[in-house]
Structure formats: structure tokens, C-alpha cells
Amino acid sequence: MNYIKRFGATLYIICAALAIHAQEVSLDSLYDEMDNAIVHFEDYIGKRIERIDRLKSTLSQTSNDTQRYDLLRKIVDEYIPYRLDSTLIYLNECISTADKVGNVSWRGECMSLMARNCSNAGMYDEARSLLSEIDTTSLTKRGMYEYLAANNHLYGELSYYSNLPRMRDRYQQLASDYERKMDEVADKNEQGYKVRKEMNLLFANKLDQSLAFNDKWMKEVEKGSHPYALVTLYRYLEYQARKDTLEMQHWLLESALADVRNGVMDQGSMWELSNLLMAIGDDDRAFRYISFTSECSSRYGSRLRNWRAAPLLSRLSQINEDHNTESRHRMMIFLGITLLLLLGLLAGFLYVLHQRRRLRAISSDLHLSNERLSHVNEELKQTNERLTELNDQNIQANRELKSLNGELYEVSKVKDEYVGRFMRLCSIYLDKMENQRKRVNKMVKQKEYDKLYEMTKPAESQSKEMDELLELFDSAFLQLFPDFVSDFNALLRPEERIELSEPTKLNTSLRIFALIRLGIEDSGKIADFLHYSVNTIYNYRARIKNGAKEDRDNFEQHVKEIGMPH
């Protein structure tokens, strides 16, 4: 029985892990769709404009006032999520048409709708003025619902943004009074009724009932439509109440994606998505989405949306500045490493110079010894054969010393070139840092934050600079040790030997052991230089040593002896 229980628990854990992985894959796919939709946003706007143009064309050919009113209302419905100024203009046209035919109910309904759009954009005084002019005695049931909904929205907004507790409570009470009256005249098929119904269930913490209501509501709307964006937004709130982060992202993405694909400029879901991404640490995507939303809000004409986005943009700007500071810090560390390498090369150069002086002294001593031996040879003819042999040996030693002296001269030239390359690299990086400082300073003065953000993305430039450093290292090292690769492969079994695609470019394994050959044995220092983790460096070293032809324990010591005279 215990075995069965353990098996069941293990199976449950595996299934849960697979479900989470599937959700993460689904989220990645949705983010890809969102990025693609933003790229093609103007195409979706174009489709909305085409619909509006067709309605306007039909309107220009219609003389019947009732038909004109219906067409004007359809144009208003197209403009409401798209352009605030055009919405108000065509609502005014609706009011004028209602006045022309003497329909007071139409007039009141359109003024209520205009007031709602005004309060939605932060134009609260205009909204109150419009609502005060409406003759409520002539309104139909639908018109009365629009009038009550406009008042409820106005006082709800005032309560949310008021900083005075007494006024906030008063506005909240008025909003509640109008909401109660709305329930008395509401059609249960109305979208507004469904929104209030679900929110009331959520506020009452009746989570199962509210989610079931949302399930039913979702079946009534077409996937990807503008109403679908609203249903999925409230589904996001359902999972927010349950603290289910993956489902929250999924449904908020669905809502924002529906807004983008329907050419909506007033994008509350995208703004909320940017806040969520900010909270989970995805700053790059949050910055792109809030910038897109801010641009849409500017085109829509709502000051309120821009005010809401301003604090988030400010926080993202600060994060971007912190990233820049971190990038500069990494660059200083890189320059420090470069200077240390330069000092190491300088020390090596001085050591070689010292050895050359010693060799010259030895050569001079040998020359004197040869002269003395010549004199001894003349004086002691009886030992001619022994001295002749000794002289031949000295001649051979002199040839070897001359050969070694020539090799040391060539090594010295390579060292000089290596020092020159690193000095040029230091100069290039100092110039780059100065130019970047001037550009950043100029962009900050001109408040070109978007360009600054794009310019300071570290991944591409860091990769390019790292490639340049590695290319320089490979070139210099192979000039110092031209037979390193072949000698290194000789220490490995045939099947473990390394074949380079480019003879002048080392791979990661060879670079690690090249650094060991230069005396840098600490995995942490190697990891810092090559920009890998210490664990990765350890794994590379262990894997190569496992392929050693013999004597695995002394493999690295044999590597250090590559290029040394025997």
C-alpha cells in the first residue's frame, strides 16, 4: 500500500510539472503573438478605418434622419475605443439629429454616452455639466440605463482619484446609489449588468460562483472580438483573486491581444499587463508594452491614460539607468583584467630581456673558454685527440646557443606585438567609453529615453567586444605557441582529439587550457575572463582530462610543459 501511495504521489508531481511546463510554453507562444500583433498594429487600425469610411460613405448618401441617426451611432461605436475627439464630434452629430427630429430620448441617451466618455478621459466637469442638462423624464428604459451608468462611472472615477477622505466617501456613496438604480432598470443581457454581477461576486469572495459566471459569459462572445477582450480581462481578475500567476498572465495576454487586433487605442489591459510584467521582473518587455500603450493613449486623446502610465515609465527609466550603471561597472572590471594581463606581459618581456643578457654573458664566457682551449691545445699536443673532441662539443653547443638566441629573439618580437595589441585594445575601449558617455549625456539632456534604452542594451555590444577580445587572445597565443593545438591533441586519445574549423581560432576547451598554460589555473579567474560560470569551467576541465591518453592526474602539468625546451 505504501508503494502505491508513493507511486501515486510521484505521478501527481510529474503531471503537475508537465501542466506547468505546458502553461509556460503557451505563455511564450502568446507573447510571440503579442509582439507580432504590435508590429502589425497599423494594419488592424487600417481595417477599423475602412469600416468607418464605409459607414461615412453610406451616411453621405442617406437623407432619412432616422437612418442617419442609426449610422451615426454605428460610427460612434467604432470611434469609442479608437479616437476620443472623433467620438465626441459624432455624438454631437447624433444630438443634432435627435434635436432635428425632436426625439428627446435619443438626445438624453447620446448626452449620457458623451458624459461617460468625458469622465473616462478625466473631463469630469464636462461630464457633470452634460448630465445636468438631461431631461430624465423623457428617457426610455435603455436611455435611463445609460444615464445611470454615466453617473455611476463619473462618481466612481471621482472617488478613485480623490485625495480627500470625506469627498471620496461621498462620491463612493453616490456611485453606489446609481449602481443600485441601474440594477432596477438593467437588461440582464447588457454587458454592463454582467460586469457588475461578476465584480459583486468577486468582492463578496464568492470565487467559484464568479468564475462560473465568467465561464457562461465567455461562451456568449466571439473569441478575439472586442467583447472578448472585456470578458478575458475580468477572467484575469478571477485568477488574480486566486493568486494564480500563470493563468493571470494568460488571460490578461488574451485580453490585450484582442484589443490590439481590434485596433483599440484605449488599452487598459495592455497597461495592466505592463504593471504585471514589471512586478515579475520582465522589465524589457514591460518597457516595450508601456511605451506602445502610451503612444496609443496619445493618439486616442486621453490625458488620464498618460497620467497613469507616467509613474511606470519613470520606474522603468530608473531600472534602465541601473542597468547602464551595471554595464559600466562590468566594463571597468574588463579593463582592469586587460591591464593586469598587460602587466603580466610586461613582466614576461622583462624576464625574457634578463635571460637574453644572461645568454650573452654565457656566450662571452664560452668564447673565452674556446681561446684558452686553443692555447692549451697548442701547448699539450699529447692530448690532441681529447681536446679535438671537446672542441667539437663546444662548437655544437655554440651552434645550439645561437639557435636558442634566435628563437628568443623571435619570441621577444611576438611579446612586443602582444603588448602592442593589448595597449591598442585599452585605447579603443577608453575611446568607446568616452564616446558612449558623450552620447548618453546628450540623449539624457534631450530626454531621448527610448533611443537611450535601445543604445544601452548590453547583449549585442558585449558579445561583439567579447568576440574581439577572444580573437585577439587566440591570435597572440598561437603566435607564442604555434604547435599548441597539435601538442595538446598528442596528450589525448585519438577519439577525444579536437579538430578546429578555423586554424587561427581556438574553441572554449582550448582557451581554458591555453590560460592554464599561461599560468592561470584558478577556475574562478578563468570563468571571469571567458564569461562562463565556475561550474561550466570545472566541467570543461574534467571532460578534457577524462579523455587523456594516459596519466589523467598529471594532465594539466603536461599542458603547462607544452612549448618548453626538452
TORMARLUM-823629 format. One line per field, with one value per residue (C-alpha): residue number from 1; x, y, z negated. Coordinates in Angstrom, 2 decimals, always signed. Each point is the difference from the previous one (the first is absolute). Layout:
BEGIN
pos = NUM	... $
u = X	... $
v = Y	... $
w = Z	... $
***
This chain:
BEGIN
pos = 1	2	3	4	5	6	7	8	9	10	11	12	13	14	15	16	17	18	19	20	21	22	23	24	25	26	27	28	29	30	31	32	33	34	35	36	37	38	39	40	41	42	43	44	45	46	47	48	49	50	51	52	53	54	55	56	57	58	59	60	61	62	63	64	65	66	67	68	69	70	71	72	73	74	75	76	77	78	79	80	81	82	83	84	85	86	87	88	89	90	91	92	93	94	95	96	97	98	99	100	101	102	103	104	105	106	107	108	109	110	111	112	113	114	115	116	117	118	119	120	121	122	123	124	125	126	127	128	129	130	131	132	133	134	135	136	137	138	139	140	141	142	143	144	145	146	147	148	149	150	151	152	153	154	155	156	157	158	159	160	161	162	163	164	165	166	167	168	169	170	171	172	173	174	175	176	177	178	179	180	181	182	183	184	185	186	187	188	189	190	191	192	193	194	195	196	197	198	199	200	201	202	203	204	205	206	207	208	209	210	211	212	213	214	215	216	217	218	219	220	221	222	223	224	225	226	227	228	229	230	231	232	233	234	235	236	237	238	239	240	241	242	243	244	245	246	247	248	249	250	251	252	253	254	255	256	257	258	259	260	261	262	263	264	265	266	267	268	269	270	271	272	273	274	275	276	277	278	279	280	281	282	283	284	285	286	287	288	289	290	291	292	293	294	295	296	297	298	299	300	301	302	303	304	305	306	307	308	309	310	311	312	313	314	315	316	317	318	319	320	321	322	323	324	325	326	327	328	329	330	331	332	333	334	335	336	337	338	339	340	341	342	343	344	345	346	347	348	349	350	351	352	353	354	355	356	357	358	359	360	361	362	363	364	365	366	367	368	369	370	371	372	373	374	375	376	377	378	379	380	381	382	383	384	385	386	387	388	389	390	391	392	393	394	395	396	397	398	399	400	401	402	403	404	405	406	407	408	409	410	411	412	413	414	415	416	417	418	419	420	421	422	423	424	425	426	427	428	429	430	431	432	433	434	435	436	437	438	439	440	441	442	443	444	445	446	447	448	449	450	451	452	453	454	455	456	457	458	459	460	461	462	463	464	465	466	467	468	469	470	471	472	473	474	475	476	477	478	479	480	481	482	483	484	485	486	487	488	489	490	491	492	493	494	495	496	497	498	499	500	501	502	503	504	505	506	507	508	509	510	511	512	513	514	515	516	517	518	519	520	521	522	523	524	525	526	527	528	529	530	531	532	533	534	535	536	537	538	539	540	541	542	543	544	545	546	547	548	549	550	551	552	553	554	555	556	557	558	559	560	561	562	563	564	565	566 $
u = +0.00	+2.82	+1.54	-3.29	-0.31	+3.57	-0.57	-3.24	+1.73	+2.87	-2.44	-1.90	+3.22	+1.03	-3.42	+0.06	+3.49	-1.09	-3.07	+2.11	+2.45	-2.89	-1.33	+3.42	+0.29	-3.50	+1.02	+3.11	-2.18	-2.44	+2.85	+1.28	-3.51	-0.16	+3.35	-1.09	-3.37	+1.71	+2.19	-3.17	-2.08	-0.35	-1.56	-2.70	-0.55	-0.36	-2.83	-1.86	+0.47	-1.38	-3.14	-0.40	+0.49	-2.67	-2.45	+0.81	-0.48	-3.43	-0.81	+0.78	-2.51	-2.80	-2.61	-2.38	+0.70	-0.81	+2.39	+2.59	-0.30	+0.54	+3.08	+1.39	-0.37	+1.90	+2.78	+0.08	+0.33	+3.02	+1.62	-0.58	+3.03	+1.97	-0.13	-1.48	-0.28	-1.77	-2.32	-1.10	-0.39	-2.32	-1.93	-0.65	-1.24	-2.31	-1.36	-0.57	-1.88	-2.09	-0.86	-0.89	-2.58	-1.05	+0.93	+0.84	+0.78	+2.72	+1.45	+0.17	+1.53	+2.74	+0.77	+0.33	+2.40	+1.98	+0.20	+1.31	+2.75	+0.92	+0.37	+1.94	+2.52	+0.19	-2.34	-2.14	-1.40	-1.17	-1.61	-1.92	-1.16	-1.32	-1.85	-1.64	-1.59	-1.74	-3.80	-0.34	-3.81	+0.15	+2.55	-0.81	+1.05	+3.24	+0.59	-0.54	+2.50	+2.61	-0.70	+0.42	+3.11	+1.60	-0.63	+1.26	+3.20	+0.54	-0.27	+1.96	+2.88	-0.23	+0.06	+3.04	+2.08	-1.12	+2.60	-2.58	-1.53	-3.30	-0.46	+1.15	-2.63	-2.67	+0.85	+0.08	-3.45	-1.38	+1.57	-1.62	-3.39	+0.11	+1.14	-2.97	-2.33	+1.68	-0.87	-3.68	-0.10	+2.81	-0.50	+1.82	+1.39	+1.72	+3.80	-0.02	-2.31	+2.34	+3.04	-1.69	-1.33	+3.44	+1.73	-2.58	+0.63	+3.77	-0.29	-2.15	+2.84	-2.37	+2.79	-1.55	-3.26	+1.78	+2.19	-3.04	-1.75	+3.06	-0.01	-3.60	+0.69	+2.98	-2.13	-2.20	+2.80	+2.10	+3.66	+2.25	-2.84	-0.08	-2.53	+2.36	+2.72	-2.31	-1.01	+3.63	+1.01	-2.47	+1.21	+3.46	-1.51	-1.49	+3.44	+1.57	-2.34	+1.32	+3.65	+0.55	+2.82	+0.11	-3.76	+0.02	+2.59	-1.83	-3.37	+1.45	+2.02	-3.17	-1.78	+2.83	+0.50	-3.71	+0.27	+3.02	-1.54	-3.22	+1.90	-0.85	+1.89	-1.44	+1.91	-0.59	+0.99	+3.42	+0.65	-0.90	+2.20	+2.96	-0.51	-0.13	+3.20	+1.68	-1.02	+1.46	+3.26	-0.42	+1.13	+0.93	-3.40	-1.79	+1.83	-0.94	-3.65	-0.47	+1.70	-2.41	-2.97	+1.16	+0.25	-3.52	-1.37	+1.49	-1.66	-3.28	+0.10	-0.40	+2.07	-1.05	+1.69	+3.23	-0.09	-0.38	+2.91	+2.37	+1.02	+0.64	+2.10	+1.95	+0.72	+1.06	+2.29	+1.66	+0.47	+1.55	+2.40	+0.94	+0.71	+2.25	+1.88	+0.47	+1.23	+2.55	+1.13	+0.53	+1.97	+2.29	+0.59	+0.80	+2.49	+1.56	+0.50	+1.50	+2.45	+0.97	+0.70	+2.04	+2.04	+0.50	+1.26	+2.31	+1.42	+0.50	+1.76	+2.36	+0.71	+0.88	+2.24	+1.78	+0.49	+1.41	+2.61	+0.93	+0.39	+2.26	+2.14	+0.15	+0.90	+2.82	+1.29	-0.09	+1.93	+2.75	+0.00	+0.49	+3.03	+1.49	-0.63	+1.77	+3.07	-0.10	-0.33	+3.18	+1.92	-1.25	+0.19	-0.04	-3.66	-0.96	-2.64	-1.84	+0.14	-1.16	-3.07	-0.63	+0.34	-2.57	-2.38	+0.55	-0.64	-3.30	-0.98	+0.79	-2.27	-2.82	+0.43	-0.12	-3.17	-1.54	+1.00	-1.80	-3.11	+0.01	+0.27	-3.11	-1.86	+0.95	-1.49	-3.25	-0.11	+0.48	-2.92	-2.16	+0.69	-0.80	-3.30	-1.15	+1.05	-2.06	-2.93	+0.22	+0.08	-3.02	-2.01	+0.88	-1.16	-3.21	-0.73	+0.53	-2.17	-2.76	+0.14	-0.43	-2.91	-1.75	+0.48	-1.44	-3.01	-0.73	+0.06	-2.37	-2.16	+0.34	-0.64	-1.19	+3.16	+2.07	-1.67	+0.62	+3.59	+0.88	-1.31	+3.09	-0.36	+1.13	+2.87	+1.27	+0.00	+1.88	+2.60	+0.42	+0.51	+2.67	+1.83	-0.10	+1.16	+2.96	+0.79	-0.11	+2.22	+2.61	+0.07	+0.42	+2.89	+1.63	-0.75	-0.58	+0.09	-2.30	-3.03	+1.97	+1.99	-3.24	-1.69	+3.03	-0.93	-3.51	-1.37	-0.60	-3.79	+0.17	+2.27	-1.28	-0.39	-0.25	-2.22	+2.29	+3.72	+0.41	-2.93	-0.05	-3.16	-1.07	+1.84	+3.28	-0.35	-0.40	+3.19	+1.76	-0.60	+1.28	+3.14	+0.45	-0.17	-3.64	-1.24	-2.83	-3.41	-1.55	+2.51	-0.41	-3.81	+0.23	+2.22	-2.12	-3.39	-1.07	-1.09	+2.62	-1.99	+0.17	+3.83	+0.30	-2.07	+2.16	+3.20	-1.34	-1.31	+3.32	+2.03	-2.27	+1.15	+3.73	+2.06	+1.77	+0.79	-3.30	+1.13	+3.05	-1.76	-0.02	+3.69	+0.78	-2.00	+2.14	+3.13	-1.21	+2.46	+2.80	+3.43	+0.84 $
v = +0.00	+2.42	-0.75	+0.83	+3.27	+1.01	-0.86	+2.04	+3.00	-0.21	-0.23	+3.05	+2.03	-0.98	+0.93	+3.33	+0.76	-0.86	+2.23	+2.94	-0.54	-0.04	+3.27	+1.63	-1.12	+1.40	+3.33	+0.19	-0.58	+2.72	+2.47	-0.76	+0.65	+3.27	+1.22	-0.89	+1.75	+3.19	-0.05	-0.22	+2.38	+2.55	-2.72	-0.57	+3.76	+0.06	-2.54	+2.13	+3.11	-1.91	-0.88	+3.62	+1.28	-2.39	+1.24	+3.63	-0.68	-1.52	+2.93	+2.55	-1.71	-0.26	+2.75	-1.76	+1.37	-3.24	-1.94	+2.75	-0.27	-3.78	+0.43	+2.74	-2.29	-2.75	+2.48	+1.03	-3.68	-0.32	+3.17	-0.63	-2.31	+1.77	+3.84	+2.08	+3.26	-1.68	-1.81	+3.31	+1.60	-2.73	-0.11	+3.70	-0.93	-2.57	+2.64	+2.42	-2.69	-0.84	+3.71	+0.20	-2.79	+1.09	-3.27	+1.02	-3.60	-0.30	+3.28	-1.08	-3.37	+1.60	+2.65	-2.78	-1.85	+3.21	+0.62	-3.54	+0.49	+3.37	-1.47	-2.95	+2.54	+1.99	+2.83	-0.13	+3.55	-0.47	-3.34	+1.52	+2.92	-2.33	-2.22	+2.99	+1.02	-3.35	-0.15	-3.39	+0.00	-0.62	-2.81	-3.55	-2.90	-0.36	+3.76	+0.04	-2.85	+2.01	+3.08	-1.94	-1.80	+3.33	+1.38	-3.20	+0.13	+3.72	-0.27	-3.25	+1.77	+3.03	-2.28	-1.89	+3.12	+2.19	+0.68	+1.32	-2.81	+1.84	+0.70	-3.50	-1.55	+2.32	-0.85	-3.70	+0.24	+1.77	-2.65	-2.75	+1.75	+0.20	-3.62	-1.10	+1.94	-1.57	-3.46	+1.02	+0.85	-2.20	-2.60	-3.16	-0.42	+3.38	-0.06	+2.47	-2.21	-2.99	+2.05	+1.11	-3.50	-1.60	+2.77	-0.22	-3.75	+0.62	+2.69	-2.39	-2.59	-2.43	-1.13	-3.22	+1.77	+2.94	-2.31	-2.05	+3.24	+0.96	-3.44	+0.52	+3.56	-1.10	-2.50	+2.91	+2.02	-0.68	-0.81	+2.90	+2.56	+3.28	-1.43	-2.99	+2.43	+1.14	-3.53	-1.17	+3.11	-0.96	-3.60	+1.37	+1.59	-3.39	-1.65	+3.03	-0.64	-3.61	+1.18	-2.27	+1.88	-2.14	+0.16	+3.73	+0.60	-2.26	+1.76	+3.50	-0.77	-1.25	+3.25	+2.29	-2.04	+0.36	+3.79	+0.27	-2.16	+2.05	+3.27	+1.29	+3.10	+0.19	-3.02	-0.58	-3.67	+0.77	+2.54	-2.60	-2.58	+2.39	+0.38	-3.79	-0.49	+2.67	-1.85	-3.34	+1.63	-0.08	+3.63	-0.03	-1.27	+2.29	+3.01	-0.96	-0.58	+3.14	+2.09	-1.47	+0.67	+3.56	+0.70	-1.42	+2.13	+3.11	-0.85	-0.80	+3.39	-1.07	+1.98	-2.39	-3.03	+1.97	+1.07	-3.63	-1.11	+2.77	-1.59	-3.37	+1.60	+1.85	-3.23	-1.77	+2.92	-0.36	-3.74	+0.75	+2.44	-2.69	-2.41	+2.62	+0.44	-3.76	-0.12	+2.72	-1.92	-3.16	+2.01	+1.34	-3.56	-1.08	+2.87	-0.95	-3.57	+1.33	+2.18	-2.96	-2.08	+2.88	+0.15	-3.76	+0.33	+2.82	-2.18	-2.81	+2.37	+1.17	-3.63	-0.85	+3.08	-1.16	-3.48	+1.47	+1.91	-3.17	-1.86	+2.74	-0.30	-3.78	+0.38	+2.36	-2.43	-2.85	+2.09	+0.55	-3.69	-0.84	+2.29	-1.60	-3.45	+1.00	+1.03	-3.22	-1.99	+1.58	-0.59	-3.53	-1.86	-3.31	+0.59	+1.09	-2.65	+0.72	+3.76	-0.37	-1.88	+2.60	+2.77	-1.68	-0.16	+3.68	+0.86	-1.92	+1.74	+3.36	-0.83	-1.01	+3.21	+2.07	-1.87	+0.59	+3.64	+0.29	-1.68	+2.34	+2.93	-1.21	-0.52	+3.52	+1.38	-1.97	+1.33	+3.55	-0.52	-1.49	+3.02	+2.34	-1.73	+0.28	+3.63	+0.67	-1.88	+2.17	+3.14	-1.17	-0.73	+3.35	+1.73	-2.06	+0.88	+3.72	-0.03	-1.93	+2.41	+2.96	-1.66	-0.98	+3.51	+1.51	-2.37	+0.64	+3.76	-0.43	-2.53	-2.58	-2.86	-2.51	+0.48	-0.15	-3.25	-1.56	+1.21	-1.38	-3.52	-1.89	-3.33	+0.84	+2.38	-2.18	-3.04	+1.93	+1.29	-3.47	-1.46	+2.64	-0.80	-3.76	+0.49	+2.06	-2.54	-2.93	+1.77	+1.06	-3.36	-2.00	+2.26	-0.75	-3.73	-0.89	-3.78	+0.19	-1.66	-2.95	-0.45	+0.21	-2.63	-2.26	-0.20	-1.28	-3.28	+0.09	+0.06	+2.93	+2.24	+3.45	+1.06	+3.78	+1.36	+3.05	-0.55	+3.51	-0.25	-2.07	-1.58	+0.33	-3.16	+1.10	+3.54	-1.39	-2.07	+2.86	+2.11	-2.88	-0.12	+3.73	-0.73	+0.90	-3.14	+1.33	-0.93	+3.20	+2.23	-2.05	+0.28	+3.81	+0.36	-2.22	+1.11	-3.50	-1.35	-1.68	-3.24	+0.11	+0.47	-2.90	-2.25	+0.91	-0.80	-3.29	-1.11	+0.69	-1.72	-3.05	-0.25	-0.01	-2.68	-0.82	+1.41	+1.95	+1.40	+1.75	+1.06	+3.72	-0.12	-1.47	+2.86	+2.54	-1.60	+0.44	+2.15	-0.38	-1.16	-3.62 $
w = +0.00	-0.86	+3.39	+1.75	-1.95	+0.86	+3.66	+0.03	-1.60	+2.49	+2.92	-1.31	-0.26	+3.55	+1.41	-1.85	+1.34	+3.56	-0.36	-1.20	+2.87	+2.50	-1.48	+0.31	+3.63	+0.64	-1.56	+2.18	+3.06	-1.09	-0.58	+3.51	+1.37	-1.95	+1.33	+3.55	-0.48	-1.19	+3.13	+2.15	-2.15	+2.80	+2.19	-2.65	-0.26	+3.78	-0.17	-2.56	+2.16	+3.01	-1.97	-1.10	+3.55	+1.30	-2.65	+0.83	+3.71	-0.68	-2.31	+2.72	+2.30	-2.60	-0.42	-2.41	-3.52	-1.80	+2.23	-0.40	-3.80	+0.13	+2.23	-2.26	-3.04	+1.85	+0.82	-3.68	-1.03	+2.34	-1.36	-3.76	-0.44	+2.76	-0.15	-2.82	+1.95	+2.94	-2.42	-1.52	+3.45	+1.28	-3.27	+0.56	+3.48	-1.61	-2.39	+2.88	+1.95	-3.08	-0.41	+3.67	-0.26	-3.49	-1.70	-3.60	-1.00	+2.68	-1.13	-3.66	+0.87	+2.17	-2.64	-2.60	+2.29	+0.60	-3.77	-0.55	+2.58	-1.53	-3.51	+1.45	+1.36	-3.25	+1.20	-3.15	+0.08	+3.59	-0.94	-2.92	+2.13	+2.72	-2.49	-1.67	+3.35	+0.61	-0.33	-1.74	+0.23	+3.76	-0.04	+1.08	-2.20	+1.99	-0.10	-3.78	-0.34	+1.99	-2.16	-3.26	+1.32	+0.95	-3.52	-1.61	+2.08	-0.68	-3.78	-0.05	+1.77	-2.31	-3.04	+1.33	+0.67	-2.93	-2.72	-2.51	-2.08	-0.54	+3.71	+0.94	-2.28	+1.38	+3.61	-0.82	-1.57	+3.09	+2.27	-2.10	+0.13	+3.78	+0.26	-2.08	+2.29	+3.04	-1.29	-0.06	+3.72	+1.37	+2.70	-1.17	+3.51	-0.21	-0.22	-2.90	-2.05	+0.49	-1.04	-3.25	-0.68	+0.24	-1.98	-2.80	-0.26	-0.07	-2.69	-2.06	+0.34	+1.72	+2.30	+1.28	+0.91	+1.65	+2.13	+1.02	+1.02	+2.06	+1.68	+1.05	+1.20	+2.06	+1.93	+1.14	+1.66	+3.08	-0.67	+0.96	+0.16	-1.93	-2.56	-0.36	-1.17	-2.83	-1.05	-0.11	-1.98	-2.70	+0.22	-0.78	-3.14	-0.90	-0.02	-1.63	-2.95	-0.02	+0.28	+3.03	+1.79	+3.15	+0.62	-0.77	+2.72	+2.44	-0.19	-0.23	+3.13	+1.72	-0.93	+1.13	+3.20	+0.87	-0.54	+2.31	+2.74	-0.13	+0.47	-3.50	-1.14	-3.54	-1.31	-3.70	+0.23	+1.51	-2.75	-2.63	+1.78	-0.15	-3.76	-0.40	+2.04	-2.11	-3.17	+1.20	+1.16	+3.80	+0.36	+3.71	+1.11	-2.50	+1.46	+3.58	-0.87	-2.13	+2.72	+2.56	-2.32	-0.68	+3.73	+0.55	-2.86	+1.58	+3.33	-1.79	-1.73	-3.64	-2.50	-2.76	+1.60	+0.45	-3.65	-1.03	+2.18	-1.17	-3.37	+1.65	+2.74	-2.69	-1.89	+3.19	+0.84	-3.42	+0.55	+3.39	-1.69	-2.54	+2.88	+1.60	-3.27	-0.26	+3.60	-0.71	-3.09	+2.08	+2.54	-2.73	-1.24	+3.57	+0.37	-3.33	+1.21	+3.23	-1.95	-2.18	+3.12	+1.40	-3.21	+0.21	+3.56	-1.04	-2.78	+2.52	+2.36	-2.75	-0.91	+3.60	+0.19	-3.15	+1.46	+3.20	-2.03	-1.85	+3.29	+1.34	-3.14	+0.39	+3.68	-0.92	-2.62	+2.50	+2.47	-2.59	-0.82	+3.66	+0.16	-3.09	+1.43	+3.22	-1.98	-2.00	+3.23	+1.40	-3.23	-0.68	+3.30	-1.84	-0.92	+3.53	+0.58	-3.26	+0.53	+3.60	-1.20	-2.69	+2.56	+2.26	-2.95	-0.73	+3.65	-0.12	-3.27	+1.57	+2.96	-2.35	-1.99	+3.19	+1.03	-3.45	+0.16	+3.36	-1.43	-2.97	+2.36	+1.87	-3.30	-1.03	+3.22	-0.66	-3.57	+1.31	+2.39	-2.78	-2.24	+2.90	+0.68	-3.59	-0.17	+3.17	-1.56	-3.14	+2.15	+2.04	-3.13	-1.55	+3.22	+0.03	-3.63	+0.67	+3.16	-1.77	-2.96	+2.39	+1.84	-3.23	-1.39	+3.19	+0.03	-3.69	+0.64	+2.96	-1.93	+2.77	-2.41	+2.60	+2.09	-3.17	-0.97	+3.42	+0.08	-3.45	+0.48	-1.06	+1.75	+3.58	-0.83	-2.83	+2.32	+2.69	-2.49	-1.45	+3.50	+0.72	-3.25	+0.66	+3.59	-1.24	-2.71	+2.47	+2.52	-2.56	-1.77	+3.21	+1.01	-3.37	+0.21	+3.68	-0.72	-3.04	+1.67	+1.40	-3.24	-2.02	+2.21	-0.47	-3.70	+0.87	+1.28	+3.80	-0.35	-2.48	+2.09	+0.99	+3.63	+0.59	+2.76	+0.20	-0.63	-1.45	-2.43	-3.20	-1.42	-3.65	-1.18	+1.59	-1.41	-3.53	+0.29	+1.80	-3.11	-2.16	+2.23	-0.75	-3.73	-0.73	-1.76	-2.20	+1.51	-1.37	+1.82	+3.20	-0.30	-0.46	+3.08	+2.29	-1.47	-1.06	-3.37	-2.22	+0.23	+3.83	-0.11	-2.45	+2.31	+3.04	-1.90	-1.33	+3.43	+1.76	-2.74	+0.32	+3.62	-0.93	+1.72	-3.26	-3.45	-0.48	-3.38	+1.51	+3.23	-0.82	-0.99	+3.44	+1.59	-1.91	+1.52	+3.61	+1.94	-2.59	+1.24	-0.90 $
***
